[in-house]
Structures are given as structure tokens and as C-alpha cells.
């Protein structure tokens, strides 16, 4: 058991159940904290487990800045593992690049997790 995280892309005009998983992480708690904060800013309530948040271009710009500047919030959770942002730096930046390309192509990008 642990924190499993992933990103999906929904090509324009496709149904929700046709989303394509394009990236995944395992036990990256600070990314989880950043995404949960975004979800709550958009009105999410309750537990941020098995919830989805859409990532728009401005979110991806903010995420890239947070990753590059060590700005992901320290986040803890029973199943989350230890924070190790440096280990994820390359993956996070690779994800941001792919996600920004997808958004620029008119697709929707989502983040979700399960623990």
C-alpha cells in the first residue's frame, strides 16, 4: 500500500472513460500536497483520495516554478512515504512539458491519486 499518483489526458471531444494515462508517480507526497491545494482552491472538500483535478496551462506554469524553486509544500500522510523532491525533479519537469504540450493541443490534463 502507498500513495499512487498519475496524470491522464483526455483528447478534445472524448468521453471521460477514454482518458489516457500519460504519467505516474509513486509516493511523491509533496506533489500530492500541491495538487490537493489546487483541488481545494477549486472547491474540493473532504478527503483528496481518488479525486481528480484538471491542470490548466497556468497551473502547469505554477507547478514548474514550484518544482524548480523547491516550492512544493512539505506534505505528510500515513501512506505517503518520505519527501524526496530532488529524486522526482527530472520526472516532474518531464511531466510538465508533456502536459503543457497536451493542453496546447486542446486536450484536458488531469491529476489523480489513490492511497
N, C-alpha and C positions, 0 to 999 in steps of 0.2 A: 504494500500500500504506500501511497505517497501522492505528491502533487504532480499530476499530469496536465500539461498545457499544450494548446495547439491553436493554429490560425487556419481559417478557411477562406476561400474566395468563392463568391457567387457571381458568375458571369451575368451581365445585364440580361434581364428577361427570364432567367432561370428560376425555378421554384426552390424554396428553402432546402428541401431534402436533396437537392442536387449540388450542394456546396462541395467544393474540392479542398481536401486538407493539403495545405502547402508548406506548413512548418510545424515543428513540435519541439517542446522543451520538457525536461524532467527536473522537478524540484528547483525551480528558479523563483524563490519566494519574493524577491524584490520586484521582479517584473509583475508578479501576481498582485502585489500591493499597488503598483502604478495603475494596472488595469482596473482593479477594484475601485480606486479613487475616481477614475474616469467614469466607470459604470454608475457610481453613486452621484456624481455631478450631473448625470443624465437622468436621475430619478430612480435609480435602482435602490431597492430596500431589501432588508433581510440578509440572508447568507449568500455570499458570492461564490456559490458552488454549482456547477453545471448551468451557469448563466452565460449569456453571450453579450459582448459589447462590440458595436461596429467601430472600426477605426477609419476615420476620415483623414484626408491629406494633412490638415492642420494638427491632428492628433499624432500622426506619424512624424511630422517635423518636431513636435514637442518630445516625443519618445526618443528620437535620435539625439536631441540635445541632452536629455536626461541620461541616456546611456553614455554619451561622450564625456559628460561633465560629472559623472558619479552621482547623478541626481535621482536614481531610483530609490524610493523610500525603504528604509530598513523594515522588513516585514517578517513576522514570525507566525508560525502555526504548527499545530501538533504533527501534521503530515508533510510539512513544507521542506524540511531539510535545512541545511546551513546556507546562509547567503554567500555567494561567490560570484559577484558580478564580473570580475575580471575573466573568469573562465567562460562566461557567456558573451563577452564583448563582440567577438567576431560573428557569432551566430545572430546576436541581436541586430547588428548592423546589416548583416545579410538579409535578415527578415525585413527590416525597414525598407531596404532597397527594392526587394521583390514586391512588398505591399504597396509602395508608392507607385511602382510601375503598373500594378493591377488597378489601383484607383485611377491613375491617369488614363487607363484604357476603358474606364467606365464601369469597372467591376466593384462590388462591395467586398470589403475585407472585415472579418470578424475574429475576435479572440474569445476562447472559452477554456474552461479548466474543470477538472474533477479531482476530488480528494476524498 
